[in-house]
Amino acid sequence: MTLSFAGSSDLAAQIIQGAPADVFASADTKNMAKLGDAGLVDGSPRDFATNVLTIAVPPENPASIATFADLAKPGSGP
């Protein structure tokens, strides 16, 4: 087995140019669509991971950050 790591757009371009691939894991739907439009996708794309934005603050939370909007308050940054 050979693994190839690069940006989704780079990997999609390589596959479109003929690079062999058994699995393509894209970071976005745009690059998956490029492969589908080129007739290079067997089956339907599936989501296999998701993410959730998180704010990390010191234990004491000195700036009282509770929401993303709080990050714009003066004194909330370094």
N, C-alpha and C positions, 0 to 999 in steps of 0.2 A: 504494500500500500504506500502511495506517495501522497503526502499532504502538501498543499500549496496555500500560502497565506498572503493576502494582499488586500487592497481595497476592493469593495464589491464591483466598482466600475472597471478596475483593471482586470479582475478575474472574468467578468462578463465579456470583456473585449477579447481576452485570450480564448475563451470558449467559442465565441463567434468566429474567431480566426482559425479554429480547428483543434485547439487544445482538448485532450480527452478529459471528461469529467463524469464521475458517477454521482456525485452530490455537489450541489452549489448552495451554499448558505449565504444569502444576501442580507445586508444591513438595511435594505430598503426595497420597496416594491417596484421602483423605477427600473432598476437593473434586472430584476426578475422578469419584468415585462419585456425588456429588450430580448432576453433569451426566448421567451414565449413567442414574440413577434417573429423571431428568426426560425421558429419551428424546432427549437432545441430542448424543449421541456416535455418530458414524458409524464403525464399525469397532471395533477393540480398542485400549485404551490400551497404549502401549509405553514402556519405560524408555529414555531417551536420554542420561542422565547419572547418575553416581554420585559419591560422595565418600568420603574416608577421613580419619578424625581424625588430626591430626598435632601433635606437640609441638615447638615451636621453642625452642631454648635458645641462649645465647651460645656462641661457638666453644669457649671454655674449659670450658663446662658446670660452673660452680663448685659447683652444688648436686647434681651427679651424678645428674641426672634421666635415667632410662632407660625408665620405664613411667609410665602414668597414675597408678598408686598412689603413685609417688614425689612427685607434686604435693601430696599431703596431708602430707608430712613438714614439720616445723618448719624454717623457713629456706629453703624451696623457692620462696617467692613474693617479690614485690617488697618 
